[in-house]
Amino acid sequence: MQEHHRDSYVLKAREQGYRSRAIFKLEEIQRKDRVLKAGQFVLDLGAAPGGWSEYASRIVGDRGRVLALDLLPMDPVAGVEFVQGDFSEIEILDQLLELAGDRRFDLVLSDMAPSLSGIDSVDQPKSMYLAELALDVAREFLTADGAFVVKLFQGEGFENLVSALRQSFKTVKLRKPGASRSRSSEIYAVCVGLR
């Protein structure tokens, strides 16, 4: 906990009034890859506490729209519609699709991670499962030229999932933002152009 409270990105997030340090990960991805654009329709999976949704909402602006989903509750974010629940459950997915209407997403963001036990043989399969679920949603509901940003954890199953991403998207770049802790195995796949 002491390390967390001394973390420069945690301090910077507090100083700038952000909900979490994770916003700096998306900010760096945006600087490099320009996945967010004005007027987009964005789905943010695993959104709580809301930093990515808040950042996305500012960029997409009034003509854009952000839908956010998480198992955990999330304080309201201006310009963001929030659904609490598990999107692998049909009634929660139906709620999302009802909000979306006929429009497909321009961008699906997934910063999802399981509650970590510290046991790699337990945590890694859970994290891969969440990334696979997010990929299923992206494949099903993205526009043809849409983009998908997903958190992955390097370890068992990682190479297979990256291969599946490359089969599904024309361009796949792997990014390790500066705000990711150096000892963390997390890495983000930035995928553009649904095949």
Phi, psi and omega in degrees: 000321179299318180299317180300313184289340177266352183301130185297326179286327175296314180297318179296319179297316179298314182299322183266002176078023179273159183286331181199168179289343184298336181302328183288336175292311179294322179301317179292318177299318179297318179300320184276323192242349177051050181282333180263137179218155178303139175085359182288159171254117189241139172247126180247107180268135183071045194284329185300139009275000172116005182299315181292320178297317180299314180295314180298318181299320179297320184282318182289335174070192185294331180279346179263182183208140177234125170254134181236147180218141174200155172293326183273154175292158180219130175299145182305145175238129180304130177080009182238131175264131187241136173239127177262127178154184183259113186290352174281350175271133188300322182292328178287317176299319178298320177301314179299314183293327176295317177296322182291329184067222182274353186277137175270161182277142174276334183210132171246124177253138175219108175254027184291143172212147178285165169295120188274138179263342186090358179256108187303321183292344176263314186290319185298311178300323179296316181292322178295321179299315179298318179295321178295319177298316179298320177297319177302316179297315180300313180300322186281325194237003177278153169291163184302323180261019185290169181236157183219124176242122186224138175281130175237160173240127180291134183155200182301130179092347184298309183298321178297320180290320177298321177298318178296323177296317180294330176286333185266337185231148181291322181232131176227121177242140177259131183233137173242090183299152179302330180284350173285135179295137187299327181279350181285143178273007181289146178208151181249136173261127178251111190243132183227139174082083181298132179280000000 
